[in-house]
Amino acid sequence: MDISVVASGLAFPEGPAVDSHGRLHWVEVAGQRIGRLEPDGEVTTFADTGGGPNGCAFGPDGHLYVCNNGGSWPRVPSTEGKGAGPEGQGSIQRITPEGRVETMLEAIDGVPLNGPNDCCFDGHGGLWFTDPLWSGAPASVCHLAPDGTASRAYTGVAFPNGLGVTDDNRFLIVAESMTGNMIGFKIEGPGRLSASPKANGAIGRRSIPDGFCFDAAGRMIIAGHETDNLFVLDAADGRPLQVIELPEAGPTNCCFGGENFQTLYVTSSDQGNMLAIGWDVPGMKLHPDR
């Protein structure tokens, strides 16, 4: 499998996302910015967010929505010299195509957000995001509606991390990092989830499921943080299909882009690199782009 480095020297890159022009963006948690890979291969700053941008997704309005944890990041080689972080207020931010940063949400029903981690859109234009507690205590999967209404749709996940909506828009899959499990909720309606999740696969307690994405063949590709592996599971039932070994440890998330949407981009956060892997099928087309 051909694996290359397309960007390096990044301060804990996470949450990759591709815009409508095919340009790759990512958050840099300790860099407190949104990075972008230009067509000529140059790395530029799309926006300075402050805090600790942890995940992002492009919305149907063309804006980039960011989960900002307030300023927390681990001490790994890519964050050397960055200190411990400001540990400020977590928020959901929105960035205009021109790079202007707006704060969308800091609390739900008067209760401040903990440290938003990752996000995705569904077919109704709603933004789902995870709001974990670093202690690993049960935390929430949240929803932000297009009209600005926010809710905690489910509370009880042991460090909810990456998440994604399935191709048919029926299920929300969430990585439960403290247990090594992938869990699935049925989407009952805008902002509403089934009363309890069901098992949707596992990568093991020693391999922390972080971010993930889907391909057009119905597979989940999961970044196993604290390993050098990507875990490929059947998205429908969680059956293990393949383990891909990367050249370095510390992957945290992935997304599709590139020619024919067949390049898998992987954030190798511990080392501060963005990896690119040629994939056998295109990635699943995300709901905002349908």
N, C-alpha and C positions, 0 to 999 in steps of 0.2 A: 504494500500500500504506500503510495507516494505522499509523504508528509513534508511540508515546507514551512518556514517561518516567514511571515509577510510583514510583521512589525515586531519590534523588540524595544527594551528599555522602558516598558510601561509600568506604572505604579499600581500593581494589583488590578489588571484588567478583568472585567466581568461583563455580564449581560450584553453580548453582541446583538446587533440588529441592523438590518439592511433597509435603506430608504427606497423610495419609488424610482430613484435614478440608479439603483444598484450599488450605492456607496455604503461601505461597511462602517458602522459606528460601534462604539463600545463605551462603557463607563470605566473610569479608573478610580477605584475606591479611595486609595491613598493619594492619588493625584488630584482629586476633587474636581474632575473635569470630564467632559465627553470628548473622546478622541475620534478621529475620522481618518480612514484610509482613502486618499485621493486616487483617481485613475492612474496617475503616474507613479504610484507607490509611496508618495510622501505622506507622512503622518502629520496631521494638523489638529488644532483644538477647535472643535465645533462650539463648545460653550463651557464656561467655568461655573460649576454648580455650588461650590462650597460643600461643607458637611462631608458625607461619604456616599456618593452615588453608587448604588449596589446592583441595579438592574434597570432595563429600559425596554420600551416597545413603541413602535410607531403606530399612531392611532389613525382612524379613518379620516380625520381632519388634516392629516399630514404633519401634525406636531409630534414631537418625541416626548413620551411620558416616562418619567424617571422615578424609581424608588430610591429615596435618599435616607440612609440609616442614621443620619445625623453626625456621623464622623467616627465610625469604629472600623478598625481593620486589624488583621493578624500581623504578627511580626514574622516575616518571611524575607528571603533575599530581595524581592522586588519592592518591599516597603522600608528597606534599610535607610535610616536617616530621616524618616517621615514622622517620628515620634509616635505617641499613642493615639492621636486623633482628638478632635475637640469634644466628641461625645455630646453633641447638641440635640436639638429636637428633630425627630424623624418626620419626614414629609413626603408627599407626592408632588413632584414638580412637572411643569409642562414647558417645553422649549419650542419656540416658534421656528419656522424654517430659516429665519434670519439669525437664530442663536440667542434670542431673548429668553431669559429664564423667569418663569412665574411659579409661585407657590400655589398649588391647587387645594391641598388638604393637609392639616396637621393634627386633627382630632376627629373622632366619630362619637356623636352623642355626648360631647363634652369631655371625652376621655382621650388624652393624647395618644398618638401612635407611638409604638415602641421603637422599631427600627425597620421600616419597610425594606424588603429584600429583593423580590423579583415580581414581574408583572406580565400580563398577556391580555389580549382582547378576545372577546367572543363575537359571534355573529350578530348580536344585537347592539354592538358598539359599546358594550360595558367593559370596564377595566377591572380585571381580577388581580389582586396582589396579596402577597404574604407579608405578615407582620410578626416575625418571631421574637422571642425573648432569648438573649444570649445565654441565660441560665439553662435553657432547654425545657423550661416549664411549659405546660400546654399553652398554645398561642393560636392566633386567628388567621383565617383566610377571609379577606375583605373584598368589597366590591364598590366601585365608583361608577355611578350611572352617568350617561351623557348630560343629564340636567344638573349634575353636581351633587346629587344625593348619594350619601355613603352609608355603608352598613358593614357590620361584622357578620358574614354569612355563616361561619362555623368557627367555634373555638374548641380546641382540644387536640391540636396537632403538636407533636413533640418536635419543635423547630421546623415549621413549614418553610420550605426553601423554594426551589424552582417549581414552576407550574405551567400547564398548557392545556388548551381546549382541543379536543379531538376533531378530526376532519368533519364529522357529521354534526358538530356543534352540540352534541348531547351530553358530553362528559368533561369534567375538569379533573385533570390528573395533577397531583401534588406530591413533591418529594418530601418525605418525612426524614430529615437528616439524622435525628437522634436514634432512629431505629433501623435505618438502612432500607426502609420500605418505600414503595410507591403506592399511593392510595388514590382511589377514584371516587368522585361524587357525581351523581346525576344532576344536571342543570335543570331544575324544575321550572325556571322562568327567569326573567331579568333579575339578577341579584339574589336568586334563591337556589339553594343546594339541597340535596337529599339530607335527611335527618342524621345519617351516619355514613361514613365512607366504607368502601369495600377494598380489599387487597387487590393491587394491580401490579404485583411483581415485587422483587427485592434484589438488591445487589450485595447484601450482607452488612453486618454491623461494623466491620473493619473498613468498609468502603463507603464513604459518606456520599449519598446521592445529593448532588447540588443542582445545577441547571440542566435542562434537557431540551430536545426538540424532536419533531416527528419528520419522517420522510414519506414520500408518496406511496411507498409499499406498505405502510401501516406499521412501521417500526419506530420505537423510541430509542434515541441515542442519548445516553445519560453520562454526564461527567462525574466520575468517581473521585471526588477530592480526597486527598491524602493517599492516593494511589497514582499510578501512571497509566490508568485505564479509562477507556470509554466502554460502557456496557450497553449492548444492543438487545432490547427486549421487544416482544410482540406487544403492540400498544393495546390490543383488544383484551388479552388475558394475562399479560406480564410474563409469558414464557421466555426464558433466557435463550438468545439466539447466537450471540457472538460477543467476544471480548477483544477489544482492539488495544494493543499496547502502544503507548506514545513514547517519544524519545525522552521525556522528562516528566517528573511527578508534579501534581498540583492543578489538574484541569478543574474548571469551575462551571463552565457553561458552553453552549454551542448554538449555532444557527446556520441556515443555508443561505447562499448567495452565489455570486459569480456567474460564469457562462452557463446557460441552460439551468440555472439554479441547482447546479450539481457540485458546488464546492461547499464542504462542511468547514466552517470556521470554528475554532476551539480556543477559548481563552485559557492559556496556561499561566495562571495567576501567580503562583509562587515564584516563577522565574521571570515573569513580566513579558511574556511573549504571546503573540497571536499566531496560531498554527492554521494551516489550510490543508485539507485532505480532499482529494478527488473521490466522489461518491458514485456508486453504481446506478443510482436513480436520482431524480430531482427531490428536493425537499418538499414537504407539504406546503401548499400555498396558505399563507396565514389569513385569518378571517378578515382583517381590515382591507386586504388586497383583493378580495373576491368580487 
